[in-house]
Amino acid sequence: VLTYHDSCNPSRAAGMGGYPGGQFEIPRAIIRSVCNNFVEMHPDTTHGQTFCCGGGGGLLTDELMQVRIAGMKPRMQALNQVMKEKGVTHMASICAICKSQFTGVMPHYDMDPYMIVGVHQLVNNAILLGTKD
């Protein structure tokens, strides 16, 4: 069961795909095409209301780990909610900074760092090479 983290930079951009809101719709359309069980986090925590992962803005260094842990708390609360309510086991992101941040900090929240996946990884996993189906 997969949910999606709207990363800050793409979420603040306008017109991915050449139209307003594309930065929200396109990643979700890709996810739905390769994932059998996608659920959204609470609407107050997604799209334009997304939470920062806590690792952007030059914070992605081990010396700032306590700041990174604190910065990620709102997203971890939203993720924890859908884990409990909807059985979420994985969270996808399109941002390499977010993926690195989540992988490094999730253990501090007693969460599996391997539950964060990239959207590109989901697409790669869905490709069947050498088949005619």
NORRA-V316481 format. One record per pair of residues at least 4 apart in sequence whose ideal C-beta (glycine too) atoms are under 7 Angstrom apart, sorted by the first residue. I is the first residue (numbers start at 1). J is the second residue. D is the distance in Angstrom with one decimal. If there is no record, write none. Layout:
I:J:D
I:J:D
//
This chain:
1:37:4.7
1:39:6.2
1:86:6.4
1:87:4.9
1:88:4.9
1:89:5.2
2:31:6.7
2:35:5.1
2:37:6.5
2:38:5.3
2:88:7.0
2:90:4.8
2:92:5.9
3:39:5.6
3:40:6.7
3:41:5.4
3:82:5.3
3:88:4.9
3:91:5.1
4:27:6.5
4:28:6.3
4:31:6.0
4:91:7.0
4:92:5.1
5:53:6.9
5:75:6.6
5:91:5.5
5:93:4.5
5:98:6.1
6:11:4.5
6:24:6.6
6:46:5.5
6:47:5.9
6:50:3.8
7:11:6.3
7:53:7.0
7:93:5.6
7:94:5.9
7:95:3.6
7:98:4.8
8:12:6.2
8:50:6.7
8:52:5.1
8:56:5.7
9:13:6.7
9:95:6.6
10:16:6.4
10:23:4.7
10:94:6.2
10:95:7.0
11:23:6.1
11:47:6.9
11:48:6.4
11:50:4.9
13:23:5.3
14:20:5.9
15:19:6.0
15:20:5.8
15:22:5.9
16:22:3.9
16:23:3.8
16:26:5.7
17:22:3.4
17:26:5.0
18:22:6.7
21:25:5.6
22:26:5.2
24:28:6.7
24:47:4.9
25:29:6.0
26:30:6.6
27:31:6.3
27:94:5.4
27:119:5.6
28:32:6.2
29:33:6.5
30:34:6.7
30:119:5.8
30:123:6.5
31:35:5.2
31:38:5.3
31:92:6.0
31:119:6.3
31:122:6.4
32:38:5.5
34:122:4.9
34:123:5.6
34:126:3.8
35:122:6.1
39:82:6.2
39:86:4.7
39:88:6.3
40:46:6.1
41:45:5.0
41:46:5.4
41:78:4.9
41:79:6.9
41:82:5.1
42:78:5.9
42:81:6.4
44:49:5.5
45:49:6.2
45:50:6.6
45:51:5.9
45:78:4.0
46:50:5.9
51:74:4.2
51:75:4.3
51:78:6.6
52:56:6.1
52:71:6.2
53:72:6.0
53:75:6.1
53:98:4.2
53:101:4.5
53:102:6.3
54:59:6.8
54:68:5.0
54:71:2.7
54:72:3.6
54:101:6.0
54:105:6.8
55:59:5.5
55:60:4.4
55:68:5.7
55:97:5.4
55:98:6.7
55:100:6.6
55:101:2.9
56:97:5.6
59:64:5.1
59:67:5.9
59:68:5.6
59:71:6.8
60:97:6.0
60:100:6.2
60:101:6.1
64:68:5.7
65:69:6.2
66:70:6.5
67:71:6.0
68:72:6.3
68:101:6.4
68:105:5.5
69:105:5.6
69:108:5.0
72:76:5.6
72:101:6.7
72:105:5.1
73:77:6.4
74:78:6.6
75:79:6.1
76:80:6.0
76:109:4.7
77:81:6.6
79:83:6.2
79:91:6.0
80:84:6.4
81:85:6.0
82:86:4.8
82:88:4.5
83:88:4.7
89:115:6.4
90:115:4.9
90:117:5.6
91:115:6.1
91:116:5.5
92:117:5.2
92:118:6.7
92:119:5.2
92:122:6.1
93:98:4.2
93:99:5.4
93:116:6.5
93:118:6.5
94:118:7.0
94:119:4.9
95:99:6.6
96:100:6.3
97:101:6.1
98:102:6.1
99:103:6.2
99:116:5.6
99:118:5.7
100:104:6.3
101:105:5.9
102:106:5.4
102:116:4.0
103:113:4.5
103:116:5.8
106:111:4.1
106:112:6.7
106:113:4.6
106:116:6.8
107:113:5.7
111:115:6.4
117:121:4.9
117:122:6.1
119:123:6.7
120:124:6.3
121:125:6.3
122:126:6.5
123:127:6.9
128:133:6.7
//
